[in-house]
Amino acid sequence: MNQPLSIDSRQTLLVPQGEFELHRNPRDNSLQAWDAADEFLLQYLNEIQLLTRHGKLLILNDAFGALALALADHPVYSWNDSYLVQRALRDNLRVNGYPAEQVKTNSGIDFPSVAVDCVLIKIPKTQALLEHQLYALRGILHHDSQVIAAGMARHIHRSTLELFESILGPTTTTRAFKKSRLILVERDHSMNEGQSPYPDSYELVVDRRYRIVNHASLFSRDRLDRGSRLLIEHMPVDAGYRRIVDLGCGNGVIGMIAAAMNPGAELTFCDESFMAIASAEANFRAAFAAARNAQFKVGDCLQGIAGLSQDLVLINPPFHQQHSVGDAVAWRMLKDARRVLVDGGELHLVGNRHLGYHAKLKKLFGNCETIAAGKKYLVLQARKSN
């Protein structure tokens, strides 16, 4: 096998399918919008000439659209739980001369129901999501369908291969290229027992009992994470807030408890994950039924929320995007939070001590106060003023 072609620059991908300009969302020139596994998979597809002009292709977990863009001349459906990644794909399609609608994408958590000829999978950060996806694939693979997965070698473990083999069938792995590997899957159609265990749930007690639902891509699946617990323990009670936002809401636990402790407030839940918003809505509806109204928004931070409109923004910000560690997403969240807050409005944030949110909040708001401190986490407050 010939080796994949090299990278011309940090944002130009050179592969047998062509030369493509690619950017992350949010843009971060210190991080590349694809990895060696993308290059390896595209080179492999070119060599084996697997794809036909009319064959239906499904791509799962494509990072910023590198695979879908390079294969956009084929009938492609791209499924991703990230709104930001989907928007990056549309932007990258336009930059490279394609209409944004060239590649079909999902608008919720459901997978396409039509049979597909080839499935390309980038190994996701959350193994539960991969497990859920493999079960979903059983219903859309026919006897001649091909399944190929790709990832950096450090993300492919024995348990990863066992998951493929227990749900779809036997696997083989390729040699490594630039620390990446491919997984070639042989579908065994006699293997049809079992189904996806997701969404799953756990019980949370905060003054009352809640059943917390988690769809497959969410983290901290069996209990409340320590950072969120610290923020909840220091949640303002009956503080006169009229409008509260849970930004980067995940399963919505923080906003749900804020609603319970501030019965006069209207809640908005925002996340870039389709599965997060589905989880948050299920949890809020279960907790309050028709007694409370709330808004649930999949999007880029607080996109669509008017400036100077919110009294309190609650954030447990991420410090990674897929497998990459960085603060570009968190920084955008903080700036957007300041935009939507009324004068005198507050941002309450929980974060790991070593991430230095003190400095970021002081730069944006001109002030920062520590509300609570644990061994690993801090709860910080910043107040917006003219």
Sine and cosine of phi, psi and omega as CSV:
sin_phi,cos_phi,sin_psi,cos_psi,sin_omega,cos_omega
0.00,0.00,0.75,-0.67,0.08,-1.00
-0.94,0.35,0.51,-0.86,0.02,-1.00
-0.98,0.22,0.56,-0.83,0.05,-1.00
-0.85,0.53,0.45,-0.89,-0.02,-1.00
-0.95,0.30,0.38,-0.92,-0.10,-1.00
-1.00,0.09,0.12,-0.99,-0.02,-1.00
-1.00,-0.03,0.76,-0.65,0.00,-1.00
-0.97,0.24,-0.66,0.75,0.05,-1.00
-0.48,-0.88,0.06,-1.00,-0.09,-1.00
-0.91,0.42,-0.35,0.94,-0.05,-1.00
-0.84,-0.54,0.25,0.97,0.06,-1.00
-0.85,-0.52,0.90,-0.44,-0.02,-1.00
-1.00,-0.08,0.83,-0.56,0.05,-1.00
-0.92,-0.38,0.92,-0.40,-0.01,-1.00
-0.66,-0.75,0.18,-0.98,-0.03,-1.00
-0.84,0.53,-0.45,0.89,-0.01,-1.00
-0.97,0.25,-0.22,0.98,0.02,-1.00
0.59,-0.81,-0.20,-0.98,0.02,-1.00
-0.90,-0.43,0.79,-0.61,-0.14,-0.99
-0.72,-0.69,0.68,-0.73,0.13,-0.99
-1.00,0.02,0.78,-0.63,-0.08,-1.00
-0.74,-0.68,0.63,-0.78,0.06,-1.00
-0.70,-0.71,0.49,-0.87,0.10,-1.00
-0.98,0.19,0.20,-0.98,0.15,-0.99
-0.69,-0.72,0.91,-0.41,0.01,1.00
-0.95,0.32,0.40,-0.92,-0.02,-1.00
-0.90,0.45,0.69,-0.72,0.04,-1.00
-0.49,-0.87,0.98,-0.18,-0.09,-1.00
-0.93,0.36,-0.18,0.98,0.06,-1.00
-0.99,0.12,-0.20,0.98,-0.01,-1.00
-0.83,-0.55,0.65,-0.76,-0.02,-1.00
-0.99,0.15,0.49,-0.87,-0.06,-1.00
-1.00,0.03,0.13,0.99,0.07,-1.00
-0.46,-0.89,0.11,-0.99,0.05,-1.00
-0.73,-0.68,0.00,-1.00,-0.05,-1.00
-0.90,0.44,-0.46,0.89,0.03,-1.00
-0.91,0.42,-0.59,0.80,0.09,-1.00
-0.88,0.47,-0.74,0.68,0.02,-1.00
-0.86,0.50,-0.72,0.69,-0.04,-1.00
-0.87,0.49,-0.72,0.69,-0.03,-1.00
-0.90,0.43,-0.67,0.74,0.00,-1.00
-0.92,0.40,-0.62,0.78,0.07,-1.00
-0.90,0.44,-0.69,0.73,-0.01,-1.00
-0.89,0.46,-0.71,0.71,0.02,-1.00
-0.87,0.49,-0.63,0.78,0.02,-1.00
-0.91,0.41,-0.64,0.77,-0.06,-1.00
-0.95,0.31,-0.64,0.77,-0.04,-1.00
-1.00,0.02,-0.14,0.99,0.04,-1.00
0.78,0.62,0.76,0.65,-0.07,-1.00
-0.97,0.25,-0.64,0.77,-0.15,-0.99
-0.99,0.15,0.68,-0.73,0.09,-1.00
-0.95,-0.30,0.26,-0.97,-0.07,-1.00
-0.88,0.48,-0.53,0.85,-0.10,-1.00
-0.94,-0.34,-0.04,1.00,-0.01,-1.00
-0.94,0.35,0.67,-0.74,-0.03,-1.00
-0.99,0.15,0.77,-0.64,-0.10,-1.00
-0.87,-0.50,0.78,-0.63,0.08,-1.00
-0.91,-0.41,0.78,-0.63,0.04,-1.00
-0.89,-0.45,0.79,-0.62,0.00,-1.00
-0.93,-0.36,0.73,-0.68,0.14,-0.99
0.91,0.41,0.54,0.84,0.00,-1.00
-0.91,0.42,0.83,-0.55,-0.06,-1.00
-0.98,0.17,0.97,-0.24,0.07,-1.00
0.90,0.44,0.26,0.97,0.17,-0.98
1.00,0.01,0.25,0.97,-0.03,-1.00
-0.86,0.51,-0.71,0.70,-0.03,-1.00
-0.95,0.32,-0.75,0.67,-0.03,-1.00
-0.89,0.46,-0.63,0.77,0.01,-1.00
-0.90,0.43,-0.73,0.69,-0.02,-1.00
-0.92,0.40,-0.42,0.91,-0.05,-1.00
-0.94,-0.35,0.32,0.95,-0.13,-0.99
-0.92,0.40,-0.22,0.97,0.05,-1.00
-0.98,0.20,-0.13,0.99,0.08,-1.00
-0.98,-0.18,0.28,-0.96,0.10,-0.99
-0.94,0.33,0.97,-0.25,-0.15,-0.99
-0.89,-0.46,0.69,-0.72,0.20,-0.98
-0.87,-0.50,0.81,-0.59,-0.03,-1.00
-0.92,-0.40,0.85,-0.52,0.05,-1.00
-0.95,-0.31,0.78,-0.63,0.03,-1.00
-0.52,-0.85,0.63,-0.78,0.01,-1.00
-0.98,0.18,-0.13,0.99,-0.09,-1.00
-0.98,-0.20,0.87,-0.50,0.12,-0.99
-0.88,0.47,-0.65,0.76,-0.01,-1.00
-0.88,0.47,-0.65,0.76,0.03,-1.00
-0.92,0.38,-0.66,0.76,0.05,-1.00
-0.87,0.49,-0.68,0.74,0.01,-1.00
-0.92,0.39,-0.60,0.80,0.08,-1.00
-0.87,0.49,-0.65,0.76,0.05,-1.00
-0.87,0.49,-0.74,0.68,-0.01,-1.00
-0.89,0.46,-0.67,0.74,0.03,-1.00
-0.90,0.44,-0.68,0.74,-0.01,-1.00
-0.93,0.36,-0.55,0.83,0.10,-1.00
-0.88,0.48,-0.73,0.68,-0.01,-1.00
-0.89,0.45,-0.69,0.73,-0.02,-1.00
-0.87,0.50,-0.52,0.85,-0.05,-1.00
-0.99,-0.16,0.29,0.96,0.17,-0.99
1.00,0.00,0.16,0.99,0.06,-1.00
-0.98,-0.22,0.46,-0.89,0.18,-0.98
-0.93,0.38,0.50,-0.87,-0.03,-1.00
-0.87,0.49,-0.42,0.91,-0.05,-1.00
-1.00,0.01,0.11,0.99,-0.03,-1.00
-0.84,0.54,-0.60,0.80,0.02,-1.00
-0.94,-0.35,0.80,-0.60,0.03,-1.00
-0.97,0.23,0.65,-0.76,0.01,-1.00
-0.76,-0.65,0.27,-0.96,0.00,-1.00
-0.99,0.10,0.44,-0.90,0.07,-1.00
-0.89,-0.46,0.17,0.99,0.01,-1.00
-0.36,-0.93,-0.40,-0.92,-0.09,-1.00
-1.00,-0.07,-0.09,1.00,-0.07,-1.00
-0.99,0.14,0.54,-0.84,0.06,-1.00
-1.00,0.02,0.36,-0.93,0.07,-1.00
-0.89,0.46,0.53,-0.85,-0.05,-1.00
-0.99,-0.16,-0.17,0.99,-0.03,-1.00
-0.98,0.18,0.58,-0.82,0.03,-1.00
-0.89,0.45,0.60,-0.80,-0.04,-1.00
-0.85,-0.53,0.45,-0.89,-0.04,-1.00
-1.00,-0.02,-0.47,0.88,-0.03,-1.00
-0.54,-0.84,0.67,-0.75,0.06,-1.00
-0.83,-0.56,0.80,-0.60,0.09,-1.00
-0.93,-0.36,0.78,-0.62,-0.08,-1.00
-0.84,-0.54,0.84,-0.55,0.25,-0.97
-1.00,0.02,0.76,-0.65,-0.06,-1.00
-0.90,0.44,0.88,-0.48,-0.05,-1.00
-0.98,0.19,0.24,-0.97,0.01,-1.00
-0.91,0.40,-0.58,0.81,-0.07,-1.00
-0.99,-0.14,0.89,-0.46,-0.02,-1.00
-0.91,0.42,-0.50,0.87,0.05,-1.00
-0.87,0.50,-0.62,0.78,0.03,-1.00
-0.90,0.43,-0.68,0.74,0.05,-1.00
-0.87,0.49,-0.69,0.73,0.02,-1.00
-0.86,0.50,-0.72,0.69,0.02,-1.00
-0.87,0.49,-0.67,0.74,-0.01,-1.00
-0.91,0.41,-0.65,0.76,-0.02,-1.00
-0.90,0.43,-0.63,0.77,0.08,-1.00
-0.90,0.43,-0.66,0.76,0.00,-1.00
-0.89,0.45,-0.55,0.84,-0.03,-1.00
-0.92,0.40,-0.45,0.89,-0.01,-1.00
-0.80,0.60,-0.56,0.83,-0.08,-1.00
-0.99,0.14,-0.15,0.99,-0.07,-1.00
-0.81,-0.58,0.11,0.99,0.07,-1.00
-0.99,-0.11,0.77,-0.63,0.12,-0.99
-0.99,-0.14,-0.06,-1.00,-0.15,-0.99
-0.92,0.39,-0.37,0.93,0.00,-1.00
-0.97,-0.24,0.10,1.00,-0.01,-1.00
-0.92,0.39,0.60,-0.80,0.04,-1.00
-0.95,-0.32,0.66,-0.75,0.05,-1.00
-0.81,-0.59,0.84,-0.54,0.02,-1.00
-0.74,-0.67,0.78,-0.63,0.05,-1.00
-0.92,-0.39,0.43,-0.90,-0.03,-1.00
-0.61,-0.79,0.54,-0.84,0.06,-1.00
-0.13,-0.99,0.23,-0.97,0.13,-0.99
-0.93,0.36,0.60,-0.80,-0.11,-0.99
-0.83,0.56,-0.56,0.83,-0.02,-1.00
-0.94,0.35,-0.23,0.97,0.02,-1.00
-0.98,-0.18,-0.04,1.00,0.00,-1.00
-0.94,-0.34,0.95,-0.33,-0.06,-1.00
-0.93,-0.36,0.14,-0.99,0.07,-1.00
-0.84,0.54,-0.62,0.78,0.01,-1.00
-0.90,0.43,-0.50,0.87,0.05,-1.00
-0.91,0.42,-0.74,0.68,0.00,-1.00
-0.91,0.42,-0.63,0.77,0.02,-1.00
-0.89,0.45,-0.56,0.83,0.03,-1.00
-0.91,0.42,-0.74,0.67,0.07,-1.00
-0.84,0.54,-0.71,0.70,-0.11,-0.99
-0.94,0.34,-0.49,0.87,-0.02,-1.00
-0.99,0.14,-0.31,0.95,-0.07,-1.00
-0.94,-0.35,-0.68,0.73,-0.08,-1.00
-0.95,-0.31,-0.67,0.75,-0.05,-1.00
0.54,-0.84,-0.15,-0.99,-0.11,-0.99
-0.88,0.47,0.47,-0.88,0.03,-1.00
-0.77,-0.64,0.42,-0.91,0.25,-0.97
-0.75,-0.66,0.45,-0.89,0.03,-1.00
-0.89,-0.46,0.53,-0.85,0.03,-1.00
-0.99,0.12,0.13,-0.99,0.19,-0.98
-0.91,0.42,0.22,-0.98,-0.02,-1.00
-1.00,0.09,0.58,-0.82,0.18,-0.98
-0.76,-0.65,0.86,-0.51,0.00,-1.00
0.72,0.70,0.71,0.70,0.06,-1.00
0.91,0.41,0.41,0.91,0.10,-1.00
-0.85,-0.53,0.35,-0.94,0.01,-1.00
-0.63,-0.77,0.34,-0.94,0.15,-0.99
-0.93,-0.38,0.54,-0.84,0.10,-1.00
-0.91,-0.41,0.87,-0.50,0.01,-1.00
-0.98,-0.20,0.84,-0.54,-0.15,-0.99
-0.94,-0.34,0.74,-0.67,0.11,-0.99
-0.97,-0.24,0.92,-0.39,-0.04,-1.00
-0.95,0.32,0.84,-0.54,0.11,-0.99
-0.99,-0.17,0.97,-0.25,-0.11,-0.99
-0.97,0.26,-0.06,1.00,0.12,-0.99
-0.99,0.14,-0.19,0.98,-0.01,-1.00
-1.00,-0.04,0.99,-0.12,-0.03,-1.00
-0.73,-0.68,0.11,0.99,0.00,-1.00
-0.98,0.19,0.45,-0.89,0.04,-1.00
0.99,0.11,0.26,-0.97,0.04,-1.00
-0.49,-0.87,0.19,-0.98,-0.02,-1.00
-0.86,0.50,0.74,-0.67,0.05,-1.00
-0.99,0.12,0.13,0.99,-0.08,-1.00
-0.93,-0.38,0.60,-0.80,0.11,0.99
-0.96,0.28,0.51,-0.86,0.12,-0.99
-0.92,-0.39,-0.06,-1.00,-0.11,-0.99
-0.42,-0.91,0.25,-0.97,0.15,-0.99
-0.58,-0.81,0.24,-0.97,-0.01,-1.00
-0.99,-0.14,0.73,-0.68,0.04,-1.00
-0.86,-0.51,0.72,-0.70,0.05,-1.00
-0.90,-0.43,0.92,-0.39,0.13,-0.99
-0.66,-0.75,1.00,-0.05,-0.12,-0.99
0.95,0.32,-0.62,0.78,0.08,-1.00
-0.62,-0.79,0.08,-1.00,-0.01,-1.00
-1.00,-0.05,0.69,-0.73,0.08,-1.00
-0.80,-0.60,0.58,-0.81,0.16,-0.99
-0.98,-0.19,0.91,-0.42,-0.12,-0.99
-0.98,-0.19,0.90,-0.43,-0.01,-1.00
-1.00,-0.01,0.67,-0.74,0.05,-1.00
-0.77,-0.64,0.87,-0.50,0.17,-0.99
-0.96,0.27,0.14,-0.99,-0.32,-0.95
-0.90,0.43,-0.46,0.89,-0.11,-0.99
-1.00,0.08,-0.12,0.99,-0.11,-0.99
-0.98,0.18,0.48,-0.88,0.04,-1.00
-1.00,-0.09,0.09,-1.00,-0.01,-1.00
0.79,0.62,0.90,0.44,-0.19,-0.98
-0.98,0.20,-0.45,0.89,-0.14,-0.99
-0.95,-0.31,-0.05,1.00,-0.01,-1.00
-0.23,-0.97,0.25,-0.97,0.05,-1.00
-0.94,0.34,0.76,-0.65,0.02,-1.00
-0.94,0.34,0.40,-0.91,-0.14,-0.99
-0.90,0.43,-0.60,0.80,0.02,-1.00
-0.90,0.43,-0.74,0.67,0.02,-1.00
-0.89,0.45,-0.60,0.80,0.02,-1.00
-0.89,0.46,-0.67,0.74,0.01,-1.00
-0.90,0.44,-0.66,0.75,0.03,-1.00
-0.90,0.44,-0.67,0.74,0.01,-1.00
-0.91,0.42,-0.63,0.77,-0.01,-1.00
-0.89,0.46,-0.36,0.93,-0.02,-1.00
-0.87,-0.49,0.52,0.86,0.03,-1.00
-0.96,0.29,0.73,-0.68,0.09,-1.00
-0.87,0.49,0.63,-0.78,-0.03,-1.00
-0.90,-0.44,0.78,-0.62,0.02,-1.00
0.72,0.69,0.77,0.64,-0.13,-0.99
-1.00,-0.04,0.09,1.00,0.05,-1.00
1.00,0.09,0.15,0.99,0.05,-1.00
-0.93,0.36,0.70,-0.72,0.06,-1.00
-0.99,-0.14,-0.53,0.85,-0.06,-1.00
-0.69,-0.73,0.84,-0.55,-0.05,-1.00
-0.81,-0.58,0.67,-0.74,0.06,-1.00
-0.89,-0.45,0.75,-0.66,0.20,-0.98
-0.98,-0.17,0.98,-0.20,-0.10,-0.99
-1.00,-0.10,0.77,-0.64,-0.14,-0.99
0.93,0.37,0.76,0.65,-0.30,-0.95
-0.94,0.34,-0.34,0.94,-0.10,-1.00
0.83,0.55,-0.78,-0.63,-0.01,-1.00
-0.98,0.19,0.04,1.00,0.12,-0.99
0.99,0.10,0.15,0.99,-0.08,-1.00
-0.87,0.49,-0.69,0.73,-0.06,-1.00
-0.88,0.47,-0.75,0.66,0.01,-1.00
-0.92,0.40,-0.57,0.82,0.00,-1.00
-0.90,0.43,-0.69,0.72,0.03,-1.00
-0.94,0.35,-0.59,0.80,0.08,-1.00
-0.87,0.50,-0.64,0.77,0.03,-1.00
-0.90,0.43,-0.67,0.74,-0.01,-1.00
-0.90,0.43,-0.59,0.81,-0.05,-1.00
-1.00,0.06,-0.21,0.98,0.01,-1.00
-0.74,-0.68,0.97,0.23,-0.17,-0.99
-0.90,0.43,-0.27,0.96,0.02,-1.00
-1.00,-0.03,0.02,1.00,-0.10,-1.00
-1.00,-0.04,0.54,-0.84,0.17,-0.99
-1.00,-0.09,0.71,-0.70,-0.07,-1.00
-0.96,-0.29,0.61,-0.79,0.16,-0.99
-0.80,-0.61,0.76,-0.65,0.00,-1.00
-0.94,-0.35,0.80,-0.60,-0.05,-1.00
-0.78,-0.63,0.70,-0.72,0.08,-1.00
-0.34,-0.94,0.41,-0.91,0.05,-1.00
-1.00,0.00,-0.03,1.00,0.01,-1.00
-0.99,-0.15,0.81,-0.59,0.06,-1.00
-0.88,0.47,-0.65,0.76,-0.02,-1.00
-0.94,0.34,-0.53,0.85,0.06,-1.00
-0.90,0.44,-0.74,0.67,-0.03,-1.00
-0.91,0.42,-0.63,0.78,0.06,-1.00
-0.88,0.47,-0.64,0.77,0.03,-1.00
-0.92,0.38,-0.73,0.69,-0.03,-1.00
-0.87,0.50,-0.68,0.73,-0.01,-1.00
-0.91,0.40,-0.68,0.74,0.02,-1.00
-0.87,0.49,-0.66,0.75,-0.03,-1.00
-0.94,0.34,-0.65,0.76,0.00,-1.00
-0.92,0.39,-0.68,0.73,0.00,-1.00
-0.90,0.44,-0.63,0.78,0.01,-1.00
-0.92,0.39,-0.57,0.82,-0.05,-1.00
-0.97,0.23,-0.60,0.80,-0.16,-0.99
-0.86,-0.51,-0.15,0.99,-0.03,-1.00
0.77,0.63,-0.77,-0.64,-0.04,-1.00
-1.00,-0.03,0.07,1.00,-0.09,-1.00
-0.96,0.28,-0.39,0.92,-0.02,-1.00
-0.73,-0.68,0.57,-0.82,0.12,-0.99
-0.97,-0.24,0.49,-0.87,0.06,-1.00
-0.46,-0.89,0.34,-0.94,0.08,-1.00
-0.95,-0.32,0.56,-0.83,-0.03,-1.00
-0.76,-0.65,0.88,-0.47,-0.15,-0.99
-0.80,-0.61,0.86,-0.51,0.20,-0.98
-1.00,0.01,0.83,-0.56,-0.01,-1.00
0.04,-1.00,-0.24,-0.97,-0.03,-1.00
-1.00,-0.04,0.98,-0.20,-0.01,-1.00
0.80,0.60,-0.88,-0.48,-0.08,-1.00
-0.96,-0.29,0.51,0.86,0.05,-1.00
-0.81,0.59,0.76,-0.65,0.02,-1.00
1.00,0.01,-0.09,1.00,0.05,-1.00
-0.98,-0.18,0.78,-0.63,-0.10,-0.99
-0.91,0.41,0.51,-0.86,0.12,-0.99
-0.91,0.41,0.43,-0.90,0.05,-1.00
0.82,0.57,0.67,0.74,-0.09,-1.00
-0.83,-0.56,-0.19,0.98,-0.13,-0.99
-0.87,-0.50,0.57,-0.82,-0.02,-1.00
-1.00,-0.04,-0.52,0.86,-0.05,-1.00
-0.56,-0.83,0.75,-0.66,0.12,-0.99
-0.89,-0.46,0.78,-0.62,0.01,-1.00
-0.94,-0.34,0.76,-0.65,-0.05,-1.00
-0.64,-0.76,0.74,-0.68,0.30,-0.95
-0.89,-0.46,1.00,0.09,-0.24,-0.97
-0.95,0.30,0.52,-0.86,0.06,-1.00
-0.98,0.20,0.47,-0.88,0.13,-0.99
-0.88,-0.48,0.32,0.95,0.10,-1.00
-0.56,-0.83,0.39,-0.92,0.11,-0.99
-0.75,-0.67,0.92,-0.40,-0.26,-0.97
0.79,0.61,-0.83,-0.56,-0.05,-1.00
-1.00,-0.01,-0.07,1.00,-0.08,-1.00
-1.00,-0.06,0.66,-0.75,0.05,-1.00
-0.99,-0.12,0.73,-0.68,0.01,-1.00
-0.01,-1.00,0.16,-0.99,-0.06,-1.00
-0.91,-0.42,0.23,0.97,-0.06,-1.00
-0.89,0.46,-0.68,0.74,-0.01,-1.00
-0.92,0.38,-0.71,0.70,-0.01,-1.00
-0.89,0.47,-0.66,0.75,0.00,-1.00
-0.89,0.47,-0.66,0.75,0.03,-1.00
-0.91,0.42,-0.61,0.79,0.02,-1.00
-0.89,0.46,-0.68,0.73,-0.02,-1.00
-0.91,0.42,-0.68,0.73,0.01,-1.00
-0.91,0.42,-0.63,0.77,0.00,-1.00
-0.94,0.34,-0.56,0.83,0.05,-1.00
-0.88,0.48,-0.69,0.73,0.02,-1.00
-0.89,0.46,-0.61,0.79,-0.02,-1.00
-0.88,0.48,-0.66,0.75,-0.12,-0.99
-1.00,0.05,-0.24,0.97,-0.04,-1.00
-0.96,0.29,0.62,-0.79,0.14,-0.99
-0.95,0.31,0.29,-0.96,0.13,-0.99
-0.87,0.49,0.79,-0.61,-0.09,-1.00
1.00,0.01,-0.12,0.99,0.05,-1.00
-0.94,0.35,0.34,-0.94,-0.13,-0.99
-0.84,-0.54,0.55,-0.83,0.19,-0.98
-0.93,-0.36,0.81,-0.59,0.11,-0.99
-0.91,-0.40,0.82,-0.58,-0.12,-0.99
-0.75,-0.66,0.66,-0.76,0.18,-0.98
-0.91,-0.42,0.71,-0.71,-0.03,-1.00
-0.42,-0.91,0.33,-0.94,0.07,-1.00
-0.89,0.45,0.67,-0.74,-0.06,-1.00
-0.79,0.61,-0.65,0.76,-0.15,-0.99
-0.97,0.23,-0.10,0.99,-0.08,-1.00
-1.00,0.10,-0.15,0.99,0.17,-0.99
0.93,0.36,0.62,0.78,0.01,-1.00
-0.93,0.36,-0.36,0.93,0.08,-1.00
-0.78,0.63,-0.79,0.62,-0.08,-1.00
-0.90,0.44,-0.65,0.76,-0.01,-1.00
-0.90,0.43,-0.69,0.72,-0.02,-1.00
-0.93,0.38,-0.63,0.77,0.04,-1.00
-0.90,0.43,-0.59,0.81,0.03,-1.00
-0.92,0.40,-0.65,0.76,-0.06,-1.00
-0.99,0.15,-0.68,0.73,-0.15,-0.99
-0.96,-0.26,-0.30,0.95,-0.07,-1.00
0.99,0.16,0.06,1.00,0.02,-1.00
-0.37,-0.93,0.38,-0.92,0.06,-1.00
-0.27,-0.96,0.75,-0.66,-0.01,-1.00
-0.80,-0.60,0.66,-0.75,0.08,-1.00
-1.00,0.08,0.88,-0.47,0.01,-1.00
-1.00,0.08,-0.64,0.77,-0.04,-1.00
-0.46,-0.89,0.49,-0.87,0.00,-1.00
-0.69,-0.72,0.81,-0.58,0.13,-0.99
-0.94,-0.33,-0.11,-0.99,-0.01,-1.00
-0.89,0.45,-0.58,0.82,-0.10,-1.00
-0.90,-0.44,-0.46,0.89,-0.16,-0.99
-0.86,-0.51,0.42,-0.91,0.10,-0.99
-0.82,-0.58,0.59,-0.81,0.20,-0.98
-0.96,-0.28,0.86,-0.52,-0.09,-1.00
-0.90,-0.43,0.51,-0.86,0.06,-1.00
-0.79,-0.61,0.71,-0.71,0.14,-0.99
-0.79,-0.61,0.63,-0.78,-0.03,-1.00
-0.90,-0.44,0.73,-0.69,-0.01,-1.00
-0.99,0.14,0.72,-0.69,0.05,-1.00
-0.60,-0.80,0.33,-0.94,0.01,-1.00
-0.91,0.41,0.00,0.00,0.00,0.00
